[in-house]
Amino acid sequence: MTRYNTLNNSPEIPMHQDCFAPCPDIYLLNHSVGRMPLGTEASLREHFLTPWEQGDPEPWPLWLESIARFQAGLGRLFNSAAENFCPQTNISSALGKVIGGLPPQPGRKVILFCEHDFPSVGFVLQQAERLGFQTRMIPAREDAQQLAVWERALGPDVHSVLLTHAHFNSGKLIPVEDITRLCRAREIFSMVDIAQSAGVIPIDLGKWQADVVLGSCVKWLCGGPGAGFLWLEAETAARLAPRDVGWFSHSAPFEFDINHFEYAAGSARFWGGTPSILPYVVAGHALELANRIGVATVRQHNMALTQKIVNAVDPACLRAPVDPALRSGTLVLALPDQDSVVAKLREAGVRFDVRPLGLRLSPHIYNTPEEIETVVECLDGESR
């Protein structure tokens, strides 16, 4: 049964607590790993273990149906055709495949990214120098939320740019749609990382018109690790020739001719070798729940809960933007008496983490106003 609560005179918002595995603590680590949806174990049994166990005649047709289910869930979530999504292990691996397939452009060798991006993608981009690219970072002192910063940085020598929609360390959202529009005007290839926004910020890939979008289901989508994805449309895919390939990247994977390889049309050319199945069974089940609830509902609920914390603390403590439209689902707080607050939160059973810029707190659809009141009480020494 779905329960309802009224928050700050806002409309009633479904909590959907009973759709997820119970947690005895106040779980605010959704920027890291979302809680497991109920029914995951049954789905795993039905779609992965039973076909494997019975083997009649073999499990692969049913397993591949689970990947199609995963792609369909992503298509519904992001308003795009299912075939535009290619399953990937994680964002770093997917980014490496894209970088390896980028076509050269005379006079353009720079790959631009931001010092506030997640380090893993920075590590991948640095390897592109082996392919003749140069990397350039927008320094941390620059405000990546300002379009003028990108207008200056996207110069005539820039080949490609990585945009992180929601920064992991600050909760800042950058204006992706405006930046990708600028990239198209300047013929710059755009790649967008939505690891920290997928499932909590409504995203319409048709509006963004990015060249490539990279994502994962482990965080707000509650789909567990290993179910990453790479999105690109067929026209873009035709311009890319990935080096990391396998038989699932082939236009005719069952041809079995070692002397002939032809790229698959569309995103499938990035599949590589024999795919994992289990992560996509788990994530496919989670995506069905996410689509039933609706990302807009999650966003509304998250903003209401995070605003309760924002209202309770000194604005000087905030590292995430005060304006809720400019921040992701994560609040980042830098507290003067941080050790004391950390101890109080842990004693109260709050699950959170600490990064260089401060504490990270990320309430999801299953968190309640009462839980946030407990958090606010722990922050009482930092209140106005």
N, C-alpha and C positions, 0 to 999 in steps of 0.2 A: 504494500500500500504506500502511495506517495503522500507525504505529509506537507502541510503548508504553514508558513509563518508570515507575519506582517512585520516589515522592518522600516522604521522611521516614516510611518504613514505612506510607505510605497505600496503599489499593488501587491497582491498576494503572489509569491514566487514559489514554484514547486521546489522542494528540497531534494527529492529523489534519493534520500539517504538509503532507502531500502533496496536500491538498485546496485549497491556496492557492498563488498565484503566489510563487515563491521570492524571498527577500530576502537579500542578502549581509550586511546589518546586523542588529543586535538591535532589532527594531521594537517599541517600547513606546508608540506614539502612537495606540492604539486608541480613546482618548477623543476623538480628532480625526477620523481616517479609518481604517477597518479595511482590511486588505489584501484585494486582489481574489481572489475564488475562482477556481480553475481552471475552465475551460469557459465563462467569461463571454463571451469573444470569439465562441465557437461559438454560444452562445445568442443573442447579439446578431445574428449572421448569420441564424440560423434564424427568429427571431421578429420581427425588425425590418427588417433589410436585404433579405432575400429576398422577403418580401411586397411591399415597396416597389419592388424591382427588377422583379419579375414583373408586378405590377399586374393580376392576372387574377382577378376583374374589377376589384377595387380592394383596397388593403391593409387598409382599416378593420376589417372583421370579424375578421381575424386579429390586428390590433393590439389591438382591444378584448378579445380573449381573453387577451392578455398582462396587461392590467389586472385581469381576473378572476383570473388566476393569482396576481398580486400580492396581491389581497384575500384569496384563499383561504389563501395562506401566512401572512398576518397573523392570520387567524382561527384557524389551527392553533396558531400561536405563543402567542397571548394568550387562547385558550379562549373564542372568541366567534364569532358568525355572520359570514361573510365580508362580507355586505351592510352590516354596521355600520361598515365602514372606507371612508372617502372619500379618494381620492388627493389629495395637496396638494403644492405645490412645496417648502414648508419649514414649520417650526413657526411662525415669525413671521407668515407669510401666513395660515396656518390660524387662528391666534389672532385675527388681525384680523377674519376672517370671523365667528368666533363672537361677538366683542365687538359687532360691528355688528348682530348678530341677537338680542341679549339683550332680553327683554321688560322693561319698567319695573316696579318694585315700589314702591308708595308708602312713603316713609320709609326706603327702602334705596337708597343711591346709591354706597356705597363698594365699590371693587374692591381686595381685599387681596392683597398678594404680599410677597416677602421680599427684603431687600437683597442676599442672596447668590444670587438668581436670575441667570440669564444676562442680560446687559444688553439683548440684542435683544428679549426678551419685555417687559422693563420699558419700552422705547421704545414698543412697541405699546400697552401698557396706558395709558401716559400720554396717548395720542391719544384714549382713551375719554372724556377730560374734554370733548372737543368734543361728545360726545353727552349731556352732562349728568351723567356719573359723576364721582366723586372717587376718587383713588387714595391708598392708604395702605400704607406698608411696615413690615413687622416689621424693626426695626433689626438690623444685623449683630452687635451686642453680645448679642442674645438668642439662645438656643440653640434653633434650629428643630427639633431632634430631640425636644424635650420637649413632650408633648401639652399641658401646662399653659400653655405660651406661646400655643398656638393657642386654647385655651379662653378666655383673656383677650382675644385679638385679635378673635375672631369674635363681635363684638357685634351688637346689634339693628339697627344701621345698615348692616351689611355685606350687599351684594347678591350678590357673587361673590368667589371666591378662586382664585388660581393657586397650585398646589402643584408644586414641582419635586422629583421623586422622589429624584434624586441630584444634589447640587450640584457644578457643574463645577470650582469653585475649591478645594474641600475634600474631596471624595469622601464627604461625609456623606449617608446615607440618612435621609429623614424618614418617620415612620409614617403613610403615606398612608391605609391602611385605617381606622385609628383616627380620622384627621382627617375623612375623607369621611363616616364614620358620624356624627360630630359635626355636620357640615354638613347632613346630611339631617334630623337632629333639629331644627336651627335654621332649616330651609328656606333654606339658602344654596347657591347654584349653585357646583359644584366643577369645576375644570379642572386636569388633571394633565399636566405636561411630563415625558416619559420619554426625552428625548434621550440622557441619559447612563446610562440603565439598561437600555434595550431591548436584548436580546441577551446580557446578562451577568448580569442578575438575573431569576429566574423571576417572571413577572407573570401573575396570573389576574384578568382584568378583571371577571369575575363576582363575585369576592370583594370587589374594591374598591368597586364600585357608585358610581363617580364619574359625574358628568354627561357630561363630555367628557374625552377623553385625546388628547394631541398627541404625535406621535413622528416619528422620522426613521430612515432605514436607513443613513446614511453612516458611523456609528461602529461599534459592536460587531457590528452585523448585516452589515457588510462589503458593503453594497448600493450604495455610491456616492452622490454628491450628487443632489438633485432628486427623490428618492423619499420625500417626507414623507407623513404620513397624519393623518387626523382620525377619531377613533372616537366614536360616540354611537349609542344605541339609538333605535328609531323613536319611542317615546313622548317621549323628550327632544327629538328633532328637531322634532316637531310643535309644540313650544312656541317654537321659534326661527324668526325670519324674516330670514335674511341679506340684506344689501343688495348684496353682491358676488355677482352671479349671472350666468348665461349659459345657453345652450341645453341644456347637460347638467344644469342645475339644474331643468329643466322636467319635469313629470310625463309629458309627451308630447313629447320633444325633436324628433321628426320630424313634428310637426304643421305646422310652418312657418307659423304664423299670428302675425304681428307684433303683432296687437291683443289677443292672449290669452296670459297667463302664469299658470301654476299650479305651485306648489312641488312638486317630487318628494317622495314619501314617504321617510322615513328619511334616512340620511346623504347620499344623492345630491344633496339640495338644495344642498350646499356644493361641488359639483363646479365650477361656473362654466362658462367657455367651453370651446372645443376643448382636450382634454387633451394634455399631452405624453405620449409613448409610450416613448421610449428609456430614460428613467430607471427605469421600472417593469419593463421587460424585464430590465434589469441587476439590479434589486433582487429581482424574482421568482425569478431563478436563485439569488441569495444566500440568500433565505428558505428555499428548498428544502434547501439545505445546512445552514442553521441548525437547521431542524427535524429533519434526519437526525441531526445531532450531539447536539442537545438543549441547551437553555439551562442545565439543571441540571448537565450535564457541564461546560459552560464555566465556570459559577460555581464548581464544586468545584476545577477546575484553577486558575482565577484566584486563589482564596483560598489554595491551597497555595503558589503562587509568590509572592504578595504577602507571605505570612507569613514566608517566608525573609528578605525584606528587613526586615520589622518586627522580626524576631528579631536582626537584625544591627546595628540603629541605636539610638542613644540615644532613649528614648521622648519626650524633650523636642523631638526633631526632627519628630515626627509632627504633621501638621495634619489628616490623616484619622483617624478613630476607631481606637483600639487594638483594640476588639472587632470582629472581622470581620463579625459580623451587622449592625453599624451602619454599615458603609462600603460604597461601591460597588466597582466593579472598579478604581478609580484610587487609587493612593497619592500623597499630597502630602507632600513633605519640605521643611522649612525648615532649611537647614544653615548653621552658622556660617561655614564656609569654602566657601561655595557656588561661588565662581568657580573654585577649584581643582578641586572635584568635577565641575563642568560640563566643564572642560577634559579631565579623565580620562575621563569618560563619552563625550565626543565622539571622543576618540582611540581608544577601544575600539570605536567604531562603534555606540554606543547611540543610538537615535532617541527623543527625549523632548522636552518643552518646559518652559518656565518661566512661571509666572503670579505675580501679586502675593503669593500665600501660599506659593509654593515650587515645587519641581520636581514635575512630574506624570509618573508611571510607571504604565503600564496593560498588563500582560501578558494575552495572549489564549490561545486553545486551541493555537495554533501555536508559542507560545514554549516553550522547554525549560528544565529545571532548570539545565543547564549555562550557558545564557545569563544566568540570574538570578545564578549564582555569579560571573560576570564583573561584573555590576552591583554585587554586594556587595563585590567586590575594589576597585572604584572608590570605594566608600563607606567603605573601611577606616578612614580617618581619623576617621569619625563613629561607629565601632562602639563597643560597650560597653567 
